[in-house]
């Protein structure tokens, strides 16, 4: 199996009306910087695991336009699922344009990346901190996993199926992780990719690795007794997947060569 490179973005928290997060963070620029940085990694796929918008902001048409441009420039699929800040149905047909099929809800999608199956799950729960995969989605996933993919499967969902390292985020993960664990046990699922906690992390759901991406917008200090914002740059994860291993590492735009013009071009799309 050839090695595949996956760029994992999460929690962009895009705002409307020029609002800055915490009065000082421009989430649109951070997304543009992360997509510009991804160009240097030549990814086989880019995934975005939810909270595209901040607090239900009506930005999804503009976000879809930027992600479509990234898909064209990077020459690879961009796969998006919703989070608890994205209203139901907001990740619709203008997203995930390379999908092979759609499940119970518009953001439940299936993609093929050179034999690797990527399954998007909508753990949604708009305005709820805790996520849920309902019986219809579980049945759909069960049917999919009954047939193995040539290079295995990756699952995408917003809410991690495990507790946060940080006590400040306790009780905000997936509501029914046992139901998901029962389906992935013994299946071809290589890893589960998620976001939501605004912290890098790794764990296991039974024997399946779980990788949590840092937020592209801002992150939380996992060692702080309360939620302390870390905002120095845009963060994302880079995953390398081969027949023998799945490796994920955090990366930041500060570690990449600057691509200022590409960043400005992405931002110009929103203004057009």
Helices and strands as residue ranges (DSSP letters): E 4-9, H 27-39, E 45-49, H 60-74, E 77-81, E 101-102, E 109-113, E 116-120, H 135-145, E 153-156, G 167-169, H 177-184, E 189-194, E 201-205, E 208-212, E 219-220, E 229-230, E 235-241, E 246-252, G 253-255, H 260-271
